[in-house]
Amino acid sequence: MTKVLEFSEIDDLFFKYKEAAKQENTEKYLDRLKNDIISALWKNLKTKKWITGVLIENADEMIKTTTYCIKKYVEYEDYQGFAAYTTKSIKNKLISNSIETAFQDSTGGMHISDNYKKTQSKLKEIYKSFVGENSLSEQELNNNFVEYASKYLNIDKNIVVDFLNPQCTISKEKRNSKDILDITDFFCSSNAYSPQQLYEQDETNNELLSKINEQWHKQKEDSKQLMSELLTLIVIEALNKKYINLEYTTFENFKFINRKMLKIYFFNHDEEIPSHQEIGEKYGLTKSGVSKKISRFFEKII
């Protein structure tokens, strides 16, 4: 079995690339090093179970993102942290693609026509504008949007209804993959190996929590409690996976956090924290409805 390189070893590969880039007539050597870096990152990413299927389907995006990161990181004085930075960039790109596909494709992986995709894209565009111009409850907003969009695009109302309530499935294989769209991977999850990288990881996650908090404040009042519970569960999952390593008091700065759920995680271990599905049922949402809520929320942050 081919060895899976650690981030520090991939950084060393990049250091060779960085040094060779300063020399003349090294184009062929640089291409070989770039391929070695891409191969090493690919093998490292494939050790993450949730990412394998998405990675294979988006190999071209992985290569493009890695190439971009190589060019960008060459400009930095230091070379350490390249692998962690690039891996996070790749993950964010793959997650973004998964959300986009799930958002548009509500047919469980069946073939989608170009016209259908164009219609979904137009619906997505006018929905953003429509939401910004209304202060109605979510139910009223959706009802009005069905009327407006069906007339504006001259399409059947059921198409708009399906758009508002996607199954959030990409294919049969992805439906059977438990962690195919793991939002906790928005949090920096590198196997950092220096105090400086651990500090930067905490800084990055604090920034993300701030963005979540800001987006949560923009939610309609009748959605805030539901989103608070769903988002808090995502944070708890990230804590469980050691993606973030923050103290309880740190979360006091973020209003979107559900204090009761967080206290159960940190202090009351005998109590059970509800699942996303259980939270959804509490508010009358199906599993796909919960997935839609989360996907659309994080789509705005992306």
C-alpha positions in Angstrom: 0.0 0.0 0.0 1.3 3.4 -0.9 2.1 5.5 2.1 -0.2 8.4 3.0 1.9 11.4 3.7 1.3 13.6 6.8 0.7 17.3 6.3 4.3 18.0 7.4 5.6 15.7 4.7 3.4 17.4 2.1 4.7 20.7 3.3 8.2 19.5 2.7 7.2 18.6 -0.9 5.9 22.1 -1.4 9.1 23.5 0.0 11.0 21.8 -2.8 8.5 23.3 -5.3 8.9 26.7 -3.7 12.7 26.6 -4.0 12.7 25.2 -7.5 10.3 28.0 -8.6 13.1 30.5 -7.8 15.4 28.8 -10.3 15.5 29.0 -14.1 14.7 26.2 -16.5 12.9 24.1 -13.9 9.5 23.8 -15.6 9.5 20.0 -16.0 10.7 19.5 -12.4 8.0 21.9 -11.2 5.3 19.9 -13.1 6.6 16.7 -11.5 6.5 18.2 -8.1 3.1 19.6 -8.6 1.8 16.2 -9.6 3.4 14.7 -6.5 1.7 17.3 -4.3 -1.7 16.6 -5.9 -1.2 12.9 -5.5 -0.2 13.2 -1.9 -3.2 15.5 -1.0 -5.5 13.1 -2.9 -4.4 10.1 -0.9 -4.6 12.1 2.4 -8.2 13.2 1.6 -9.3 9.7 0.7 -8.6 8.6 4.2 -11.7 10.7 5.2 -14.7 8.4 4.6 -17.2 11.2 4.0 -15.2 12.8 1.3 -14.3 9.8 -1.0 -17.3 9.8 -3.3 -17.5 13.5 -3.7 -13.7 13.7 -4.3 -13.8 11.2 -7.1 -16.8 13.0 -8.7 -15.0 16.3 -8.5 -11.4 15.3 -9.3 -11.0 18.3 -11.7 -12.1 20.7 -9.0 -9.6 19.2 -6.5 -6.8 19.7 -9.1 -7.9 23.3 -9.9 -8.1 24.2 -6.2 -4.7 22.6 -5.5 -3.1 24.4 -8.4 -4.5 27.7 -7.3 -3.3 27.2 -3.7 0.2 26.3 -4.9 0.4 29.6 -6.9 -1.0 31.5 -3.9 1.1 30.0 -1.2 4.3 30.4 -3.2 3.9 34.1 -2.5 4.1 33.5 1.2 7.4 33.6 3.1 6.8 30.4 5.0 6.0 27.0 3.5 4.6 25.3 6.6 0.8 25.1 6.8 0.5 24.7 3.0 -1.1 21.2 3.3 -3.6 22.3 6.0 -4.5 25.4 4.0 -5.0 23.6 0.7 -6.9 20.7 2.3 -9.3 23.1 3.9 -9.8 24.9 0.6 -10.5 21.7 -1.2 -13.0 20.6 1.4 -14.8 23.9 1.2 -15.0 23.6 -2.6 -16.3 20.1 -2.5 -18.9 20.9 0.2 -19.9 23.9 -1.8 -20.4 21.7 -4.9 -22.4 19.2 -2.9 -24.7 21.8 -1.5 -25.2 23.3 -4.9 -26.1 20.0 -6.5 -28.4 19.0 -3.6 -30.1 22.4 -3.8 -30.8 22.1 -7.5 -31.4 18.3 -7.9 -34.7 17.1 -6.2 -35.1 14.0 -8.3 -33.0 11.5 -6.3 -30.2 11.3 -8.8 -32.2 10.8 -12.0 -31.0 12.5 -15.2 -31.8 16.2 -15.1 -32.4 18.1 -18.4 -30.6 21.4 -19.2 -33.9 23.2 -19.2 -34.7 21.9 -15.7 -31.3 23.1 -14.4 -31.8 26.5 -16.0 -35.2 26.8 -14.4 -33.8 25.9 -11.0 -31.0 28.4 -11.5 -33.5 31.1 -12.3 -35.7 30.2 -9.4 -32.7 30.4 -7.1 -31.7 33.8 -8.4 -35.2 35.4 -8.1 -35.8 33.7 -4.7 -32.8 35.6 -3.3 -34.2 38.9 -4.6 -37.8 38.0 -3.5 -36.7 37.2 0.1 -34.8 40.5 0.4 -37.9 42.5 -0.5 -40.3 40.8 2.0 -40.8 40.7 5.7 -43.4 38.0 5.9 -43.4 34.7 7.8 -41.7 31.8 6.0 -45.0 30.1 5.1 -46.5 33.3 3.7 -43.3 34.1 1.9 -43.2 30.7 0.2 -46.9 30.8 -0.8 -46.4 34.2 -2.3 -43.2 33.1 -4.1 -45.0 30.1 -5.7 -47.6 32.5 -7.2 -45.0 35.1 -8.3 -42.4 32.7 -9.7 -44.9 30.5 -11.6 -46.3 33.5 -13.4 -42.9 35.3 -13.9 -41.3 32.2 -15.5 -44.5 30.8 -16.9 -44.0 27.4 -15.3 -46.2 25.0 -13.3 -46.6 25.8 -9.7 -45.5 22.3 -8.7 -42.0 23.1 -10.1 -41.7 26.0 -7.7 -43.1 24.0 -4.8 -40.4 21.3 -5.5 -37.8 24.0 -5.6 -38.8 25.2 -2.2 -38.9 21.7 -0.8 -36.1 19.7 -2.4 -35.4 16.2 -1.3 -31.7 17.2 -0.9 -30.5 14.0 -2.5 -27.9 13.8 -5.2 -27.9 10.1 -6.0 -28.8 6.7 -4.5 -25.2 6.2 -3.5 -25.1 9.6 -1.7 -28.4 8.9 0.0 -26.8 5.7 1.4 -23.7 7.6 2.6 -24.2 8.8 6.1 -21.8 11.8 6.0 -21.9 12.8 2.4 -22.7 16.4 3.3 -21.0 16.9 6.6 -21.3 20.6 7.5 -18.9 20.2 10.4 -16.1 20.1 7.8 -16.6 23.8 7.4 -14.5 24.0 10.5 -10.8 23.7 10.2 -9.9 20.1 10.8 -6.2 19.9 9.9 -3.9 17.6 11.8 -2.0 20.7 12.9 1.4 20.0 14.3 2.6 23.3 15.7 1.3 25.8 18.3 1.1 28.5 15.6 -1.1 26.3 13.4 -3.3 25.4 16.4 -3.7 29.1 17.1 -4.6 29.9 13.5 -7.1 27.0 13.5 -8.8 28.5 16.5 -8.8 31.9 14.9 -10.4 30.5 11.7 -13.1 28.7 13.6 -13.9 31.8 15.7 -14.3 33.7 12.4 -16.6 31.0 11.1 -18.7 31.1 14.3 -19.0 34.9 13.9 -20.2 34.5 10.4 -22.8 31.9 11.5 -23.9 34.3 14.3 -24.2 37.1 11.8 -26.3 35.1 9.4 -28.5 33.7 12.2 -29.4 37.3 13.2 -30.7 37.8 9.7 -33.2 34.9 10.0 -36.9 35.7 10.3 -38.0 35.6 14.0 -40.1 32.5 13.5 -37.1 30.6 12.2 -34.5 31.7 14.8 -35.3 29.1 17.5 -35.2 26.2 15.0 -32.0 27.3 13.4 -30.4 27.9 16.9 -31.0 24.3 17.8 -29.8 22.9 14.4 -26.7 25.1 14.3 -25.8 24.3 17.9 -26.0 20.6 17.1 -23.6 21.2 14.2 -21.2 23.0 16.6 -21.5 20.1 19.1 -20.7 17.6 16.3 -17.6 19.6 15.4 -16.6 19.6 19.1 -17.1 15.8 19.2 -14.9 15.4 16.1 -12.2 17.6 17.7 -12.6 20.0 14.7 -12.9 22.8 17.2 -11.4 23.0 20.7 -13.1 25.9 22.4 -14.2 26.3 26.0 -17.8 26.7 27.1 -17.3 30.4 28.0 -16.1 31.1 24.4 -19.6 30.4 23.1 -21.2 33.1 25.3 -20.2 35.5 22.5 -22.5 33.9 20.0 -26.2 34.5 20.3 -27.2 31.7 17.9 -26.0 29.0 20.4 -28.7 27.1 22.3 -27.4 27.3 25.9 -29.4 24.3 27.1 -28.0 22.0 24.4 -24.5 23.2 25.0 -24.7 22.7 28.7 -25.8 19.1 28.2 -22.7 18.5 26.0 -20.3 20.2 28.5 -21.8 19.4 31.9 -24.9 17.2 31.9 -23.7 14.0 30.2 -26.6 11.9 31.4 -29.0 13.9 29.2 -29.3 13.1 25.5 -28.8 15.8 22.9 -31.6 15.6 20.2 -30.6 14.7 16.6 -31.3 16.8 13.6 -34.2 14.6 12.7 -35.7 14.9 16.2 -35.3 18.7 16.2 -37.0 18.8 12.8 -39.9 16.7 14.0 -40.3 19.1 16.9 -40.9 21.9 14.5 -42.9 19.9 11.9 -40.1 19.4 9.4 -39.1 16.2 7.6 -35.5 15.1 7.4 -35.2 16.6 3.9 -36.7 19.8 5.2 -34.0 20.0 7.9 -31.4 19.4 5.3 -32.8 22.1 3.1 -32.7 24.6 6.0 -29.1 23.9 6.8 -27.9 23.8 3.2 -29.5 27.2 2.4 -28.2 28.7 5.5 -24.6 27.7 4.8 -24.9 28.5 1.1 -25.2 32.1 2.0 -22.0 31.9 4.1 -20.1 30.1 1.3 
